[in-house]
Amino acid sequence: MKTLLAPTLLQPPTWLGTWATGGRPAVLTDEEPAQPKVQARAADLRAMREADLHRALAQLAGTGTAVRVGRYSLVEPRQDPADRLAETQAVTHRRRWATSITTFDDTEAGDPALRPQLARLFAALDAGEIHGIVAVSQVDISPFHDVYAHTLTILRARRGFLALARNETSI
């Protein structure tokens, strides 16, 4: 049974309305945490990403195909991508993967689908030029769990993978 908590203390201000909650009233109960379980969600996303990685690598090993990847980083405008791309190079070197494309976007962290160089990697994945993407961390794709999960789903549908130099919660 859900018991409502003191609405004056835990409900958003009336000016917020239902815009931020997607049209449903924002009511907290004692069964719902006030903050989302970010660490649990990150662990789920990591498990999803690693399962896709292992599936793709097993399939490539089964056919005797060398793994080809695109190295990618997202940096702020006018920021040098060299350090972040060096981290992706360390991953590819350690795993003995071949790098076909090395690129970065220096745009705002918006929708991954609107970033030209990430789109270039997806096109290379579709063309069979690469099998996956190596990035530094989740934030190179998106800091938002839903957008990141959607991108992982797109990669899986294209039989690709994402490998990270750091875990999902690192910047």
Secondary structure, DSSP 8 states (H G I E B T S, - for coil): ---B--HHHHS--GGGTTTTTTTS----BTTS-SS--HHHHHHHHHHHHHHHHHHHHHHHHHHT---EEEEEEE--TT---HHHHHHHHHHHHHHT-EEEEEEEE-S-S--GGG-HHHHHHHHHHHTTS-SEEEESSGGGT-SSHHHHHHHHHHHHHTT-EEEESS-TT--
